[in-house]
Amino acid sequence: MHSRVAQHEPDPATLVAWHRALAEHADGLKSFAARMLGDSTAAEDVAQDSFLALYRHLEQVPVAAYRPWLYRVARNLCLDQLRRRKFKMSLFGDLSRDEDQPFVPGDTDNQRPDQIAETREANETIERAIDQLPAKFREAFLLCEVEGLSYEDASAILGCPVKTVSTRLFRARQRFKSLVSRLIKV
Amino acid sequence: MHCRTCQHELSEYLDGRLASGRRALVLDHLASCEPCTRFWSELERTRNVASRLSQHRVGADFRTRLFARIESGEGTPTAVFTEPVSIGARVRYMFVGAAAAAAVLAIASLLKDNGSERARGDEAMFVAQPTMPPSPRTAVEPKQAQFAGDLREPAYVASAAASPLAPRRQDAILTSVKPLTSDLLAVETARQFEQRHKWTSHCIALLDNGVADEPMVRKICDDADSLSRLGGVLAELRDAKRLSFGDPQVDSDLRVFVTLLDRDRLRQEGPSLASVREFVAPALRKSLSLSRLTTALSVTPSFDRGDEQQEVQRIARS
């Protein structure tokens, strides 16, 4: 649900900072949301809603806090969607989940077909492993390991102490390690 | 050191989070423990595997759609501020809340009885302990709502129309949201500068007529701070030849204004009538032509190119 708001007037420096955040974090936010939701289209909407929310609160959010703020908002939106989806899933099953996951091949220009297939398989294994992590561990793993946020930022986003972030990340790594054990064998 | 502790700390070590004292202990243990050494090498390989994850890219029309939503005045989605609380937690809070309320009622009732006994003054005082002490979990409830409470609809919505003298909000830079180029920055900065210049000059005229109060003085100082910053951006854009002024008087007045309105000193002195008289008023009086700055403005057309973005961002942040 969206309301209408009066337009306000950010100063040019703030507007520039917002534009920069848009350029730097849009892809990361979408990736985070996509792995939380397992749905690329919904993830793009979450990323867009997050930037819209930041735009409407530019005066209240310090520039240095843009990134954790955006991720926290995105997390709230994802959890809201997951909660709504829970009811639908119980009735119809999760039909959209696998089909919406796009395959991003990366740089395959110089790869042979068997290598491309191998890369694709590895990607799918990694994505599946992340998907299988419990929600709390997955959040910590995505924020710290994949998106490279600090423990402090992750703590602000997840609303838990830094030590809890560290513990969740450790447990997430343990599980992830066992799930992708085939890929990490030397 | 226990292997489990070591492995937990190796995870922190991987992120560069381990203090040097603990690091030495962990590395000592690692040198003599084969399972932990294996765990460490697996942890490093796991990180390499995770780094292979491809980044999702936003669609080509992501920005266009976002700007359209902003321009249409669409508000913040309500779910943004909805901190998710599980049903189990809600039930727990309900019981904790009920227990806390019962404890408060018990204390209040005992204190009331105690007061009436004291009034009679014929019996020894008796202070009862509450039958059910408040649980420390009661502290969790406000914490859950903290983030939601911090960020309701912005204060500017209510405050925008607070003063009839305030600059018009319809001319906000938001009405022309598009990729930030130097011409857009120049036009919008000039517009905001001119508005504030007129408004601050008006307030200073009121001050000269003896109409002054503390909020007005504070507002003048705030606007002077913005004027100084906006003037600096305009001066930088002019030096970078991204804009020019058709009227040479405006050009020289801008130089005078930026020099006279010393932002650092203004901040040091703080908002006061003396600061306004000493720093703000002289700068405004010697730059009267700046109240028609936009009519003299001429900008160099520019395109949204990556290299220019960097330059524009540097100027706007300077």
Chai-1 contact restraints between the chains, C-beta under 6 A:
chainA,res_idxA,chainB,res_idxB,connection_type,confidence,min_distance_angstrom,max_distance_angstrom,comment,restraint_id
A,M1,B,T78,contact,1.0,0.0,6.0,A-B,restraint_1
A,H2,B,E74,contact,1.0,0.0,6.0,A-B,restraint_2
A,H2,B,G75,contact,1.0,0.0,6.0,A-B,restraint_3
A,H2,B,P77,contact,1.0,0.0,6.0,A-B,restraint_4
A,S3,B,G75,contact,1.0,0.0,6.0,A-B,restraint_5
A,R4,B,G73,contact,1.0,0.0,6.0,A-B,restraint_6
A,R4,B,G75,contact,1.0,0.0,6.0,A-B,restraint_7
A,V5,B,G75,contact,1.0,0.0,6.0,A-B,restraint_8
A,A6,B,V157,contact,1.0,0.0,6.0,A-B,restraint_9
A,A6,B,A160,contact,1.0,0.0,6.0,A-B,restraint_10
A,Q7,B,A172,contact,1.0,0.0,6.0,A-B,restraint_11
A,Q7,B,L174,contact,1.0,0.0,6.0,A-B,restraint_12
A,H8,B,Y156,contact,1.0,0.0,6.0,A-B,restraint_13
A,E9,B,A172,contact,1.0,0.0,6.0,A-B,restraint_14
A,P12,B,L185,contact,1.0,0.0,6.0,A-B,restraint_15
A,P12,B,T189,contact,1.0,0.0,6.0,A-B,restraint_16
A,P12,B,A316,contact,1.0,0.0,6.0,A-B,restraint_17
A,A13,B,A316,contact,1.0,0.0,6.0,A-B,restraint_18
A,A13,B,R317,contact,1.0,0.0,6.0,A-B,restraint_19
A,V16,B,L180,contact,1.0,0.0,6.0,A-B,restraint_20
A,V16,B,Q313,contact,1.0,0.0,6.0,A-B,restraint_21
A,V16,B,A316,contact,1.0,0.0,6.0,A-B,restraint_22
A,H19,B,L180,contact,1.0,0.0,6.0,A-B,restraint_23
A,A26,B,V58,contact,1.0,0.0,6.0,A-B,restraint_24
A,D27,B,Q55,contact,1.0,0.0,6.0,A-B,restraint_25
A,D27,B,R57,contact,1.0,0.0,6.0,A-B,restraint_26
A,D27,B,V58,contact,1.0,0.0,6.0,A-B,restraint_27
A,K30,B,H56,contact,1.0,0.0,6.0,A-B,restraint_28
A,K30,B,V58,contact,1.0,0.0,6.0,A-B,restraint_29
A,S31,B,Q55,contact,1.0,0.0,6.0,A-B,restraint_30
A,S31,B,H56,contact,1.0,0.0,6.0,A-B,restraint_31
A,A34,B,H56,contact,1.0,0.0,6.0,A-B,restraint_32
A,E44,B,V58,contact,1.0,0.0,6.0,A-B,restraint_33
A,Q48,B,L66,contact,1.0,0.0,6.0,A-B,restraint_34
A,D49,B,P77,contact,1.0,0.0,6.0,A-B,restraint_35
A,F51,B,L66,contact,1.0,0.0,6.0,A-B,restraint_36
A,L52,B,R69,contact,1.0,0.0,6.0,A-B,restraint_37
A,A53,B,T76,contact,1.0,0.0,6.0,A-B,restraint_38
A,A53,B,V80,contact,1.0,0.0,6.0,A-B,restraint_39
A,Y55,B,I70,contact,1.0,0.0,6.0,A-B,restraint_40
A,R56,B,T76,contact,1.0,0.0,6.0,A-B,restraint_41
A,H57,B,P154,contact,1.0,0.0,6.0,A-B,restraint_42
A,E59,B,Y156,contact,1.0,0.0,6.0,A-B,restraint_43
A,V73,B,V80,contact,1.0,0.0,6.0,A-B,restraint_44
A,N76,B,V80,contact,1.0,0.0,6.0,A-B,restraint_45
A,L77,B,A79,contact,1.0,0.0,6.0,A-B,restraint_46
A,L79,B,P84,contact,1.0,0.0,6.0,A-B,restraint_47
A,D80,B,A79,contact,1.0,0.0,6.0,A-B,restraint_48
A,D80,B,T82,contact,1.0,0.0,6.0,A-B,restraint_49
A,V104,B,S54,contact,1.0,0.0,6.0,A-B,restraint_50
A,G106,B,S54,contact,1.0,0.0,6.0,A-B,restraint_51
A,I126,B,L53,contact,1.0,0.0,6.0,A-B,restraint_52
A,E145,B,A50,contact,1.0,0.0,6.0,A-B,restraint_53
A,V146,B,L53,contact,1.0,0.0,6.0,A-B,restraint_54
A,S166,B,E12,contact,1.0,0.0,6.0,A-B,restraint_55
A,F170,B,H8,contact,1.0,0.0,6.0,A-B,restraint_56
A,F170,B,S11,contact,1.0,0.0,6.0,A-B,restraint_57
A,R173,B,S11,contact,1.0,0.0,6.0,A-B,restraint_58
A,K177,B,E42,contact,1.0,0.0,6.0,A-B,restraint_59
A,K177,B,T46,contact,1.0,0.0,6.0,A-B,restraint_60
A,V180,B,V49,contact,1.0,0.0,6.0,A-B,restraint_61
A,L183,B,V49,contact,1.0,0.0,6.0,A-B,restraint_62
A,I184,B,E42,contact,1.0,0.0,6.0,A-B,restraint_63
A,I184,B,R45,contact,1.0,0.0,6.0,A-B,restraint_64
A,I184,B,T46,contact,1.0,0.0,6.0,A-B,restraint_65
A,I184,B,V49,contact,1.0,0.0,6.0,A-B,restraint_66
